Amino acid sequence: MRTYLIDEEKNEVIVDISRTKVHSSELVEFDFSTIEDNEVTDKKTIFVRQLCGQYFVSEDNKRWAKISRQDLPSRMLSVNRVFDVYRGYKPSGLSGGNEGELLTQMPGKIVKILTKIGDEVEPGQTLIILEAMKMENEIKCGAHGTVKAIHINEGDALDQGVLMIEIEPN
């Protein structure tokens, strides 16, 4: 599953978890890769263990390092940064547009519009179904607000970077 980690300065780390193996109720193994500019930059296997309510991480299942308490699923603490965590989607307002704008991230065809002008929306709510690369993608809202304008119609074929919906933040 693709996971987006975005800090307060809008810097992002993209992580794809390709395999999860549960060894026991206290030990889980993850295979993941990090992605920059649509290229895989790093592949790793890590182990996460829970002991006495604390979490530890290891790359070799032998040497363990304690990790700080996490406020998952919405936030994650790194050594010197706090990330907002988005599993499976990245709100459009966080990537290339203003907070209240939903922009296409890839060329595609509008399959369904699930909102109308005047609707109240909230972060994570699916507003549009966009077909791209033979897959239907849910385009989710990135802010609380009211739908101010819809610039697309069902069946439209769009290029990357097209403004689809404007949301007035509340």
Secondary structure by P-SEA (a helix, b strand, c coil): cbbbbbccccbbbbbbbcccccccccbbbbbbcccccccccccbbbbbbbcccbbbbbccccbbbbbcccccccccccccbbbbbbccccccccccccccbbbbcccccccccccccccccccccccbbbbcccbbbbbcccccccccccccccccccccccccbbbbcc
